[in-house]
Amino acid sequence: MTQVNSPGLLQITGHPRSGTTMLEILLAQRFGGVALGEARFWFERGILDDQLCACGQPFWSCSFWSGVVADVYGSRRRAETAARLVLDGNWLAMWSFPRARFQPSAGGHYSYLRSMMSDLLGAVAERAGNRWIIDSSKDPVWFELQAGIVERTVMLHIVRDPRAVAHSNQKAVARPEIAGEKVLMPQFGLMRTMRDYTIWNVTSALTSRSSGHVLIQYEELCQDVDAVLAPIAPLVERSGAETDVFPEYHSVSGNPLRFKLKSPADLVVTPAKDEWRTDLDGGTRRIAQALSAPTRAFVTTYSALRRDRLTAPTRPSSSTAEGRAAVGNRSSDAA
């Protein structure tokens, strides 16, 4: 496995429906990173299913992703064969986290997957130039296996109010990336949501192979973007990376919000919506609060203990942050 030549990798993790797509777009907007979307679905939703990229083109018609595939595999047939090998055995399932954490070379399958990750990120880095790469896969297993592929990686763990997550999981939201048919994002009841909320957030907190770790509260991010993202700025600016907005947006998977934007510069953040206050009954709200309280306490405490690991590169800066803020014409919504 060859280490990828990139200024750095920003890994976004957390429970689904917690604002990971919005955070990814904000990072691309503020720091000039190249947003991949949920890269863990590159094999399934991209190579095999040919779903729509955020640019509006099917995966195999997208100039960015078709170029990456050509660099990595050379042909569609070879790419599809590799994708099936990667997906065989469901090695990226959440229950595989202990194996990925403590036995990353188990059975040789993870070694093969790490090699594929290295090739993928290397091809992306060639097109990104001197920019950070942003991966919003929010999958602790995927991120454990990325260890060492890019020299500097920073994990951003975003946590949303559990009541808002429970409300969001009940909403019927279409997936526009599946052209020609109406398919909804998964919907779950309260107990399934709280179970998954615990599993995703605890394993995200325990994922520890990154260079640094930042805990982000979704509601605080919506209220004050600059303050919440302040710890990230020195890392990017002192790494000498380009910070102007990358002109294209090629998210391979994520929230439908990505299809409302022509560029990350178009996103305008608004205060978090509180529809759950009126749409959820009092009993549901109290149960969600009670069941998630231990998880939120653990994540907050554990992340605080790790925060001092967030350190910046020592290479002198060759660019400034001037012009990185952009005026947009769309509002945010984490569904």
N, C-alpha and C positions, 0 to 999 in steps of 0.2 A: 504494500500500500504506500503510495506516494503522498507526502503532505502537500496540501493545496497552497499555492502562493496567493494569499489574499490578506488584506489588512485585518480582517476579522469576521467572525460569524456571530450574529445575534439570534439566539434561540428563544422563541416565545412558547411558553407552556401554560397550562391551566385547564380548567374544565371547559368543554365545548359550551358555546353560547355565553362566554364571559368577556367578549370584546377583543379576542386575539387578532381578528382581521383588521379592526380599527387601529389597534396598536401597531400592527405591521405597517399599515399605510402611513401612520404618523411618523414612524421611524424613517421610512423612505422619504417622506416629505421634509423632515427636519434635518436629517443627516446624510441624505443622498444615497442611501443604501439601495440595493437591488432586491426587491421583494419577490420571493418564490411562491408565496402562499404556503399551503400545507404540503410540503415537498414529499412527505411520506406517501402521498397518493399519486406521485409521479408515475409509478409503475402501473397501478390499477386504473385510475381515472384518466390518466394521460395516455400512456403507451397502448394499453389494451382496450380501453373504452372510448378513446378519442373524444372526450368531453371538451367543452368550450374553455378556452383560456380567457383570462380577464380582458384580453384585447378584443374579444368577440369572435375570434377564429377557432375552429376545431384544433385540437392539440397538434395534429399532424400537418395542419395548414399554417400554423403559427410560425413565423420566420425565426423567432427566438428559440422556441423549443425544438423545432425540426433541426435547427442548426446544432443545438446541444446534442440531440440524438445522433446526428451524423458524426459528430466528433467522438462520441463515446462508443457507438456500435457500428456505424457505417451504413447499416441498412435497417429497414423496418422489421424484417423477418428476424434478424439477430436480436433486435431490441425486444420484440415480443417474446422470444424464447427466454431471454434473460429475465424479463419481468415475471414470467410464470415460475421460474426457478426461485426468484426472490420471494414471491408470495406463497410458495409451496410450504405447507406445514404450519402456517399461521404464526410464524416466529415473532411477529410484531405485536401480538395480542398482549394486553396489559398484564395477564398472568405470567408472561415471560420476563417481566421486569427483574426478578431476582437472578435469573440466568444471565440476562444481558448485563446486569450490574456486577456480578461476581464471576461469571464464566463466559466472557465475551467471545471466546474461541470455541465454545462448545459445539461439537459435531461438525465443525468446519463451515456450517451454514452462516454463522455470524461473520466469520472472516470473509466469506464471499460477499455478504451484504455490505460490509465495511468497504470492500474494494469497489463495489458499485457506487456507494456513497462518495468515495474519493473521486471516482471518474466523473460523476455527476457534478459535484461541487467544483471540480477542476475546470470542466467545460463552461460552467456558469461564470467562474472567475475570469476566464479568458474574455468573455463578452462583457462582463461588468467593469473590467479595467481596475483601476485603483479605488475600489469601493467596497464597503462592507456588504456582506450577504445576509439577508434576513430570511429566516425559516420559521414559519408559524405553525409547524406540525403539531405543536402542543402535546407531543407524545414522549413520555419519559423513556420508553424503550428505544425509540428512534434516536433520541438525543444521547443516551448512554453509548450507543454504537458510533456516534459521531466523534467521540473523544479522540483527540490527537490528529484528526484529519485537517483541521485548521488550527494554527498555533494559538490564536487568541479567540476564545469563545466566551460570550457572556450570556447567561440565562436570565430572561425576564419572565417572572412568574406573575401572571395577572389573576386576581381573585375578585369575583363579583358577589354582591349581596345574594345569599342563597335564595331569598324570596323572589328576587328578580330572575334568577336562573330557573327556578321552578316554574315561574310564569312563562318564561321564554320557551321552555321545553314543551309547554302545552299548546303553543301557537302553531298554526298551519302556515309554514313558510315554503314557498316553491323554490326548487333548485333550477335556476335558469341555465346552468351549464349543461343540462341534459336536453339537447335540442329535439324538437319533434314530439315530445310527450311531457305531461305534467307529473313531476315527481316531487314529493314533499321531503323536507328535512325530517329526520327521525323525531317522533314525539314520545315523551315519556311521562308517566305519572309521578306523583310526589315521592313515593318511597324509592322508586328506581332512580330518580334524580338525586336524592340525598345520598343513596349508596354510591353512585358514580361520583358525586361531588367529593365525597370523602376519599375514594380511591385515587382519583385524578390529582387532587390537590396534595395529598400526602406523598404520593410517589413523585410528584413534581418537586416538592420540597426536598426529598431525599436524593434527587438526581444531583450529583456533586462533582462531575468531571469537568465542569466549565471553569474558566479563569475567574469568573465573578458571578454574583447572584444578586438580583434586584427584585424585591417584592413590590408589586404595583396593585393598588386598589382601583378597580374600574371607575367607581364613582368619583374618586379624587382625580383621576386622569381626565375625565370629562369636565371637571370643574376648573382645573389649572394644569394644562398640558406642559407648560414650560417648567413649572416647579417639579412635577413628577418625573419628567425626563432629564432633569438637570444632572443626575449622576452619570448618565450615558455620554453627555456632550464631551467631557475631557477625553474619554477613551477614543472616540472617533476623531476628534480634532487633533489630538496629539499623535495619532497613528500616521498622520500625513495623508489620509484618504481624501478623495474628492467628496465634497459635501453639497454640491449643487444637485438639484433634483434630477434623477435619472429620467429621461424623457418618455420611457415606455413602461408599461405596467403589465407583467405577464404572470400573474398569480395562477397557479395550476389548480388550486382548490381552496375553498374557504367560504365565508359568508357572502350572500348575494350582494352585499354592499359593494363588492369589488366591481360589479358590472355597471354601477352607476357613475363610475369615474373614468375619465380618459387618461388621467395621470394622477399620481399620488398628491400632486399639488392642488387638486380640486377638492380635497376633503376639508370640511369645516366642522369642528367638534362643537357639539351643543351639550348642555347639562344632561345628565342621565335621566331617562324617562322613568317615572314612577307609576306606570300603569298597574303594576302588581298591587299597589295599595288599594285600588278600587276593584280590580278584577279577581283578586284572591280573597276568600273569606278569612275571617280572623283566626279560625282554628288552623287552617292551612299555613298561614303566616307564622303562627306560634310554633307549630310542629317543625317547620323548616328551620326556624331559628334554633330551636332546642337540639335537633338532630345534628346540625352543622356546627354547634358551638365548640365541641372538642377539636374538630378539624381546624376551625379558624384560629383557635388558640395555639394549637401545635404549629401551624404554618407560620403564624406571626412570630412566635418565639424562636423557632428553628431558623427562620430567615434572618432574624435580627442577629443571631449568633454568627451567621455566615457573611453578613454584609461587609465586614472589614476585609474580605477577600477581594473586593472590587477595586482593582488597581489599574492604573493607566500605563500604556506603553511609554517608553522613554525616548523614542525617536522624535526628532524635532518636527514641528508642524510645517507642512509645505502649502497649506491652504487655510482659509479662514471660514468662518461660519456665515459670512455676509451673504445675504440673498437667499438663505435657506428657507426662510419663512415665506409662504406663498398665500395669495388670496384665492380662495376657492368659491365654488358655487353649489356645493352639495353639503348636506348635513349628515352626521354620523348616526348609526343605528345598529346596535349589536344583535338585533333580533331577539 
